[in-house]
């Protein structure tokens, strides 16, 4: 293997192992699952990355809470702190 091919192989490996700018790292989440993150609800993307579910974090006096969305499906939303269980 020439040095040029070795450098190219290392660069390609690094490029595929690192997320692009602004992308969260790939996790083992199931697409469409939700959870509470640091700023509020997060949803698992089709590419298995936790991303904010809302364009803005939870507001003052709100917290991320798990709620029953029906049919036994839990989801996470911003809700007034007193309503979180």
N, C-alpha and C positions, 0 to 999 in steps of 0.2 A: 504494500500500500504506500503510495507516495505521500509526502507531507501535505500536499494540497488536499488530497482525498481525506486524510486523517483530520485536518482542520475542518473541512466541510462536514464530516460525520459528527464531530464534536459540536459544531454550531447548530446543526439540525437537531441533534439530541437535546441541546439546551433550549432551543426554540420551542420544541414540542412539550418539554417538561414544565415550562414557565407559563403562567397565564399572561395574556396580553395586558397592555396598560389599562388600569381601571377595572379589570376583571378579578373577581374573587377566585381563590383557588378551587379546584375541583374537589368535591367531598364525596362521601358515599351516600348522600341523601337520595331519596326517591322523588322524582319530579312531581310537583304539585303539593308535596308535603309542606307544612308550615311549622314555624317555631318562633320563639321570642329571641331576638337578637339584642345587641346593646342599645340600638336606637328605636327599636320597635319590631313589629312582625316581619319575618322573613319567609320567603317562599323558595322552594328548590326549583331551579330552572331545568329545562330539558337537557342541558349540558351538565347537570349534577353540581350546580353552584348555588350556595345560599345567597340570595339577593334581596334587597329591601322590597317588601310587599307594597309599601306606600311610597309616594314620591317625597314625603316629609316624615321626619321622626314623630313619635307620639308627642302630643302637646303638653303644656303645663297642666298638672293635675290628672294626667292620663298615664296609664301603664299598659304594657302588653299583657293580654290575658288569653287563655285558652277557653274557647266556647264551643258548645255543641252546635254544629252547622246542620244537624238533622241526619237521620239515618245512621246515628252512631259515629258520624265523622266529626272529628275535632278540628278546629281552625284557630288561628291566632289573630287577634285584632287589638287596636288601641281602644281602650274604654276608660271611663272615669275610675280612678283608683279605688273608690268604695265599692264598685261593682265586680272587681276581680275576686275570685275565690281562691 
